[in-house]
Each structure stands twice: as C-alpha cells, then as structure tokens.
Amino acid sequence: MKYLKDIDFKNKRVLLRADYNVPLENGKVNDDWRIRISLPTIKYILKQSRSKIVILSHLGRPGGKVDLQFSLRPVSEKLGELLGRKIVFIEDMLSDQGEELVRSLGEGEVAMGENVRFYPEEEKGDENFAIKLCHHFGVYVNDAFSVSHRAHATLAQIPRFKPGCGGFQMEKEIGELSKALNPPKRPSMAIIGGAKIETKLPLIENLADTYDVVLVGGRVAVEAQEKKIAFKNNVVLPEDYIDGTLDIGPKTTEKYKMAISAASFLVWNGPMGKFEEEKYRNGTAEIYSAIISSDAYKIAGGGESVEYINAQNGADNFDFISSGGGAMLEFLSGKKLPGIVALENSL
C-alpha cells in the first residue's frame, strides 16, 4: 500500500476521506478528537506546492437522505478553527454549484462536502456515484481507518478509479494494530469487554491463539457464560458480578488487576460493565487504573473505551489509541477490510 510520502501532491486537487463522525451538542462539536487526528495529513498535503483539498466524511446514520441534524457544517466550522483558515462548505458535491466550487478551489484551499450518507449510493457502494465524486481529482487519500471495514463507495470504490494512498492516521493504525496481531513483547494480554458477543467472539478466539492471556468482561462475558461457549484455557471469564451481571465483582477485579500488573504488552477494547451508570463503573475504573499503572506497551480502541479514556483525559497514558471500533475488531479478528484492500489494489 502507498502512503502520503509515496505520492506527489504538487499541483494536485486531492480528495481526502476522513472520519468526522463526531458528537454534536446544540449545533456544536462536542468532542473534536477525530478531527484533530486528521490534521497532520491535511497539513502535509497543503505544504505541497499548489495543492488543494476536498474532504469527504459521514456523520451518524441519516439513512441515505438529507437530514440536517447530521449536517457536517458544524464540523467544517470546527475544522476551520483548528486549521486557522476558512473551509469552503459544499452542500451538494454532485450539483452544478458543487462541481464549480471544486473546480474553482485555489492553491492551499480546503473544502468539505456535506455528509456522504445523505446519498443512498454511498452505503450501497455504488460505482457510478464514486466516479461522479472523484472525477475532478488527481489523488485520493483515505485517512478513515475507523470506517474502512465498510464497503462503501467513498472507501472501496474511489481507489479503483484514482491513484490512492493512506494518510498518516491510516498508516499508524495499520502499523500499530499489526503489532497487536503479533505481540512483540511477552507476557501479552488482551482485555475485551463491551456488549456485543457476536462482534467480540471472533476477536477473542483469534487473540487467544497469539496472546498469553485474554481477560473478558462486560456483557460479552455474561453471554459467553450463559451460552456455555468453550474457549481456550488462556481465556479468563469473571468469577463474580455486581447486581446480577451489570459489572464485574470484587474478586474478578482483583484477579484481573494482578494479571495486568505482569503484562508487557496490552490491548484493551471494551468496558467491564454498564459503565455509563456510576454505580456500575467501578470495574472499568479499576481495570483502567491498573492498565495505566502498568509498564506494558498499551493499545486501546473501541468507542466506549476511547470515550472513557477521554473522560479521564488519559490518552497520554497509552502508546496508541485506535480510532476504530468495528474496524479495529475486524482487523484484530484477522479479517480483510474493504477500504484497505481497495488502497492496496489502487492505481
């Protein structure tokens, strides 16, 4: 796969797929982390002589129709603040006005298209839609690892028609999660929680083949025990719970903390209980505290884990935080991600 430094962006109009699926509150961006991690890629491209960028992203699940509660306009305003420059907002990339705005971009200018999921063709992976979006561009950059497990048009189709590469965040994600597939340090430990057994089961089984220990918590552990799923001996399930099954209990918490203290390489994905309610947050809080106290190389990911880490202002305690939820799970389960495969096969 090619990355930014393999491509000449001089005098190019660049189409950048980012993931700006950020929380909004009262029409303002509530958490700009996903925007900030894209800035190094944007700044690198803009340093190239006479380059200009149009950014595409999705926000939420508008169901293939225009729904202004999912508009990217507030995101474009936040990006403008972070970059210290005006962002041209394009309400409809496929309209005559939208095409004219793309064609008329000047050197060093940045534009953002409206939510690509306002078009039903995006989630259908429509080839003609992809061609219409990209035909004015010389280069395509995918810096949206977190949605690259989707075979959507802006991820899996555009690289078929334009020279494509991964951005800096994409490069980091693949590099760090490739380490996590084959831990370079021992003892290695994965800590897997969350709610959905159907998404976490392939991950647990795959990691059990390469990790020394896999600790399981959250609803995932409860369902695994209820369904009497047979795991390898190195997969550890809770011994006790709080209030039925809403958090791991004190015996399990202490056992997991002791195990974490011995690890040299750690991957964490998913809370240990219903952490959004304070009385069921202790298991997650204790495990988080043990992780950040550890001398291990630490990788975290998954929406709820990242949400908890950011609430603690704890990002600096980790060697890497993945932007991917489902994408991280599928990558660490050993699956091929459509967006990455498309870049590998790009022109």
C-alpha positions as CSV (number, residue, x, y, z in Angstrom):
1,M,0.0,0.0,0.0
2,K,1.1,3.6,-0.7
3,Y,1.2,6.3,2.0
4,L,1.5,10.1,1.8
5,K,5.2,10.2,1.3
6,D,4.9,7.9,-1.7
7,I,2.7,10.4,-3.6
8,D,3.5,13.7,-5.3
9,F,0.7,16.1,-4.3
10,K,2.2,19.2,-6.1
11,N,-0.4,21.0,-8.2
12,K,-3.0,18.3,-7.3
13,R,-6.6,18.5,-6.3
14,V,-6.8,16.0,-3.5
15,L,-9.9,14.1,-2.4
16,L,-9.5,13.1,1.3
17,R,-11.8,10.6,3.0
18,A,-11.8,11.4,6.7
19,D,-13.9,10.1,9.6
20,Y,-15.5,13.1,11.2
21,N,-18.3,11.2,12.9
22,V,-18.1,13.3,16.0
23,P,-20.7,14.1,18.7
24,L,-22.7,17.3,18.3
25,E,-24.4,19.2,21.0
26,N,-26.6,22.3,20.4
27,G,-25.1,22.5,16.9
28,K,-21.5,22.5,18.0
29,V,-18.8,19.8,18.0
30,N,-18.7,18.3,21.5
31,D,-15.5,16.2,21.1
32,D,-13.0,17.1,18.3
33,W,-10.6,14.2,18.7
34,R,-11.4,12.6,15.4
35,I,-10.9,16.0,13.7
36,R,-7.6,16.7,15.4
37,I,-6.1,13.3,14.4
38,S,-6.6,14.2,10.8
39,L,-4.7,17.5,11.0
40,P,-1.2,16.1,10.3
41,T,-2.4,14.6,7.0
42,I,-4.2,17.8,5.9
43,K,-1.2,20.0,6.8
44,Y,1.2,17.7,5.0
45,I,-0.8,17.8,1.8
46,L,-1.2,21.6,2.0
47,K,2.6,22.0,2.3
48,Q,2.9,20.7,-1.3
49,S,3.0,23.5,-3.9
50,R,-0.3,24.4,-5.4
51,S,-2.2,21.6,-3.8
52,K,-5.8,21.9,-2.6
53,I,-8.1,19.5,-0.7
54,V,-11.8,18.5,-0.6
55,I,-12.7,16.4,2.5
56,L,-15.5,13.8,2.5
57,S,-16.9,12.3,5.6
58,H,-20.1,10.8,7.1
59,L,-21.9,11.7,10.3
60,G,-24.4,9.4,12.0
61,R,-27.0,7.3,10.2
62,P,-29.2,9.6,8.1
63,G,-30.4,6.6,6.1
64,G,-29.5,7.9,2.6
65,K,-31.5,11.1,2.8
66,V,-30.8,14.7,3.7
67,D,-31.3,15.2,7.5
68,L,-29.8,18.4,8.7
69,Q,-29.3,17.1,12.3
70,F,-26.5,15.1,10.7
71,S,-25.0,18.0,8.7
72,L,-21.3,18.4,8.6
73,R,-21.5,22.2,8.6
74,P,-20.6,22.5,12.3
75,V,-17.7,20.1,11.7
76,S,-16.4,22.3,8.9
77,E,-16.5,25.3,11.3
78,K,-14.6,23.4,13.9
79,L,-12.0,22.2,11.4
80,G,-11.6,25.8,10.3
81,E,-10.9,26.9,13.9
82,L,-8.3,24.1,14.3
83,L,-6.6,24.9,11.0
84,G,-6.9,28.7,11.3
85,R,-8.4,29.0,7.8
86,K,-11.7,29.3,6.1
87,I,-13.2,26.0,5.0
88,V,-15.4,26.1,1.8
89,F,-18.6,24.1,2.6
90,I,-20.1,22.3,-0.4
91,E,-23.8,21.4,0.2
92,D,-24.1,19.0,-2.7
93,M,-21.0,17.6,-4.3
94,L,-22.9,16.4,-7.3
95,S,-24.8,19.7,-8.1
96,D,-23.5,22.2,-10.8
97,Q,-22.7,24.6,-7.9
98,G,-20.8,21.9,-6.0
99,E,-18.8,20.9,-9.1
100,E,-18.0,24.6,-9.7
101,L,-16.8,25.1,-6.1
102,V,-14.5,22.0,-6.5
103,R,-13.1,23.3,-9.8
104,S,-12.5,26.8,-8.6
105,L,-10.6,25.9,-5.4
106,G,-7.3,27.9,-5.3
107,E,-3.9,26.9,-4.1
108,G,-3.9,25.8,-0.4
109,E,-7.6,26.0,-0.1
110,V,-9.7,23.4,1.8
111,A,-13.3,22.4,1.2
112,M,-15.6,19.9,2.9
113,G,-18.5,18.2,1.2
114,E,-21.8,17.6,3.0
115,N,-22.4,14.2,4.7
116,V,-21.8,11.4,2.1
117,R,-24.5,9.3,3.8
118,F,-27.1,11.8,2.6
119,Y,-26.7,9.9,-0.7
120,P,-28.2,6.4,-0.7
121,E,-25.5,5.3,-3.2
122,E,-22.7,5.7,-0.5
123,E,-23.7,2.8,1.6
124,K,-24.7,0.7,-1.4
125,G,-21.1,1.0,-2.7
126,D,-22.3,2.4,-6.0
127,E,-19.6,2.6,-8.6
128,N,-21.2,5.4,-10.7
129,F,-21.6,7.5,-7.6
130,A,-17.9,7.1,-6.8
131,I,-16.9,8.1,-10.3
132,K,-19.1,11.3,-10.1
133,L,-17.5,12.2,-6.8
134,C,-13.9,11.7,-7.8
135,H,-13.6,12.7,-11.5
136,H,-12.2,16.2,-10.7
137,F,-9.4,14.9,-8.5
138,G,-5.9,13.8,-9.2
139,V,-5.3,11.8,-6.0
140,Y,-7.4,10.1,-3.3
141,V,-6.3,9.7,0.3
142,N,-8.1,7.5,2.8
143,D,-7.4,8.6,6.4
144,A,-10.6,7.0,7.7
145,F,-9.4,3.6,9.1
146,S,-12.3,3.6,11.5
147,V,-14.9,3.1,8.7
148,S,-12.6,1.1,6.3
149,H,-14.4,-2.1,7.3
150,R,-17.4,-0.8,5.3
151,A,-17.6,-1.5,1.5
152,H,-19.0,2.0,0.9
153,A,-18.5,4.0,-2.3
154,T,-16.1,6.6,-0.9
155,L,-13.9,3.9,0.7
156,A,-13.9,0.8,-1.6
157,Q,-14.8,2.2,-5.0
158,I,-13.0,5.5,-5.5
159,P,-9.5,3.9,-5.3
160,R,-10.4,1.8,-8.3
161,F,-10.5,5.0,-10.4
162,K,-7.9,7.3,-8.9
163,P,-4.4,6.8,-7.5
164,G,-4.9,6.2,-3.8
165,C,-2.9,6.1,-0.6
166,G,-3.3,6.0,3.1
167,G,-3.0,9.1,5.3
168,F,-0.9,9.4,8.5
169,Q,-3.6,8.1,10.7
170,M,-4.3,5.2,8.4
171,E,-0.5,4.4,8.4
172,K,-0.4,4.5,12.2
173,E,-3.5,2.3,12.6
174,I,-2.2,-0.4,10.3
175,G,1.3,-0.3,11.9
176,E,0.1,-0.4,15.5
177,L,-2.7,-2.9,15.0
178,S,-0.3,-5.2,13.0
179,K,1.9,-5.2,16.1
180,A,-1.2,-6.1,18.1
181,L,-1.9,-9.1,15.8
182,N,1.5,-10.5,16.7
183,P,2.6,-9.1,20.1
184,P,6.3,-8.2,20.1
185,K,6.6,-8.5,23.9
186,R,5.7,-11.1,26.4
187,P,3.7,-11.7,28.5
188,S,1.0,-10.4,26.2
189,M,-2.6,-9.6,27.3
190,A,-5.9,-8.6,25.7
191,I,-8.7,-7.2,27.8
192,I,-12.0,-7.5,26.0
193,G,-15.3,-6.1,27.2
194,G,-18.4,-4.4,25.8
195,A,-21.9,-5.6,24.9
196,K,-22.0,-7.5,21.7
197,I,-20.9,-11.1,21.8
198,E,-21.4,-11.5,18.0
199,T,-18.8,-8.9,17.2
200,K,-16.4,-9.8,20.1
201,L,-16.4,-13.6,19.8
202,P,-14.2,-13.8,16.6
203,L,-11.8,-11.3,18.2
204,I,-11.5,-13.3,21.5
205,E,-10.9,-16.5,19.6
206,N,-8.3,-15.0,17.3
207,L,-6.4,-13.3,20.0
208,A,-6.4,-16.4,22.2
209,D,-4.3,-18.0,19.5
210,T,-1.5,-15.4,19.9
211,Y,-1.8,-13.8,23.3
212,D,-0.7,-15.3,26.6
213,V,-3.9,-14.2,28.4
214,V,-7.3,-12.8,27.3
215,L,-9.4,-11.3,30.1
216,V,-13.1,-10.9,29.3
217,G,-15.7,-8.7,31.0
218,G,-18.9,-6.8,30.3
219,R,-22.0,-8.2,28.7
220,V,-19.7,-10.2,26.3
221,A,-18.5,-12.3,29.3
222,V,-22.1,-12.8,30.6
223,E,-23.4,-14.1,27.3
224,A,-20.4,-16.3,26.8
225,Q,-21.1,-17.9,30.2
226,E,-24.8,-18.1,29.6
227,K,-24.2,-19.8,26.2
228,K,-21.5,-22.1,27.7
229,I,-19.1,-21.1,24.9
230,A,-15.9,-23.1,25.1
231,F,-12.7,-21.1,25.0
232,K,-9.0,-22.0,25.1
233,N,-7.6,-22.2,28.6
234,N,-5.9,-18.8,28.4
235,V,-9.3,-17.0,28.1
236,V,-10.4,-15.9,31.6
237,L,-14.0,-15.1,32.5
238,P,-15.3,-13.4,35.6
239,E,-15.8,-15.2,38.9
240,D,-18.3,-12.7,40.3
241,Y,-20.6,-9.8,39.3
242,I,-22.3,-6.8,40.9
243,D,-26.1,-6.5,40.9
244,G,-26.6,-9.6,38.8
245,T,-24.4,-9.1,35.8
246,L,-24.0,-5.3,35.5
247,D,-20.4,-5.0,36.5
248,I,-17.5,-7.4,37.3
249,G,-17.3,-8.2,41.0
250,P,-14.5,-7.5,43.5
251,K,-12.9,-11.0,43.2
252,T,-12.7,-10.7,39.5
253,T,-11.5,-7.1,39.7
254,E,-8.6,-8.0,42.0
255,K,-7.7,-11.1,39.9
256,Y,-7.6,-9.1,36.7
257,K,-5.6,-6.2,38.2
258,M,-3.0,-8.7,39.4
259,A,-2.8,-10.3,35.9
260,I,-2.5,-6.8,34.3
261,S,0.5,-5.9,36.5
262,A,2.5,-8.7,35.0
263,A,1.8,-7.9,31.3
264,S,4.4,-6.4,28.9
265,F,2.0,-5.8,26.0
266,L,-1.6,-4.9,26.5
267,V,-4.6,-4.4,24.2
268,W,-7.9,-3.0,25.7
269,N,-11.2,-2.9,23.9
270,G,-14.5,-2.5,25.8
271,P,-15.7,-1.7,29.3
272,M,-16.1,-4.2,32.1
273,G,-19.7,-3.3,32.9
274,K,-22.5,-0.9,32.4
275,F,-20.1,2.0,33.0
276,E,-22.4,4.8,31.8
277,E,-24.1,4.3,35.2
278,E,-21.8,5.4,38.0
279,K,-22.7,2.5,40.3
280,Y,-21.6,0.0,37.7
281,R,-18.4,1.9,36.7
282,N,-16.0,0.6,39.4
283,G,-14.9,-2.5,37.4
284,T,-14.0,-0.4,34.3
285,A,-12.3,2.3,36.5
286,E,-10.2,-0.2,38.4
287,I,-9.1,-2.0,35.2
288,Y,-8.3,1.3,33.6
289,S,-6.2,2.3,36.6
290,A,-4.3,-0.9,36.5
291,I,-3.7,-0.6,32.8
292,I,-2.3,3.0,33.0
293,S,-0.1,1.9,36.0
294,S,1.4,-0.9,34.1
295,D,4.8,-0.6,32.4
296,A,3.4,-2.6,29.4
297,Y,3.1,-1.2,25.8
298,K,-0.5,-0.2,25.8
299,I,-3.0,0.0,22.9
300,A,-6.7,0.9,23.3
301,G,-9.6,1.2,21.0
302,G,-13.4,0.9,20.6
303,G,-15.9,3.7,21.0
304,E,-16.7,3.1,24.7
305,S,-13.1,2.6,25.8
306,V,-12.0,5.8,24.0
307,E,-14.9,7.6,25.5
308,Y,-13.9,6.5,29.0
309,I,-10.2,7.4,28.3
310,N,-11.0,10.8,27.0
311,A,-13.3,11.5,30.0
312,Q,-10.3,10.8,32.2
313,N,-8.0,12.9,30.0
314,G,-6.0,9.7,29.9
315,A,-4.9,9.5,26.2
316,D,-1.2,10.3,27.1
317,N,-1.1,7.1,29.2
318,F,-1.4,4.9,26.1
319,D,1.2,4.2,23.4
320,F,-1.6,4.2,20.8
321,I,-5.4,4.8,20.7
322,S,-7.1,3.4,17.7
323,S,-9.9,5.4,16.1
324,G,-11.6,2.2,15.0
325,G,-14.4,0.4,16.8
326,G,-15.7,-2.2,14.4
327,A,-12.7,-1.7,12.1
328,M,-10.3,-2.5,14.9
329,L,-12.3,-5.5,15.9
330,E,-12.4,-6.9,12.3
331,F,-8.7,-6.1,11.8
332,L,-7.7,-7.9,15.0
333,S,-10.0,-10.8,14.1
334,G,-7.9,-11.3,11.1
335,K,-10.4,-10.1,8.5
336,K,-9.6,-8.1,5.4
337,L,-11.0,-4.5,5.5
338,P,-12.6,-3.4,2.2
339,G,-11.2,0.1,2.4
340,I,-7.6,-1.2,3.0
341,V,-7.9,-3.8,0.2
342,A,-9.1,-1.1,-2.2
343,L,-6.0,1.0,-1.3
344,E,-3.7,-2.0,-1.8
345,N,-5.1,-2.5,-5.3
346,S,-5.3,1.2,-6.2
347,L,-3.8,2.7,-9.3
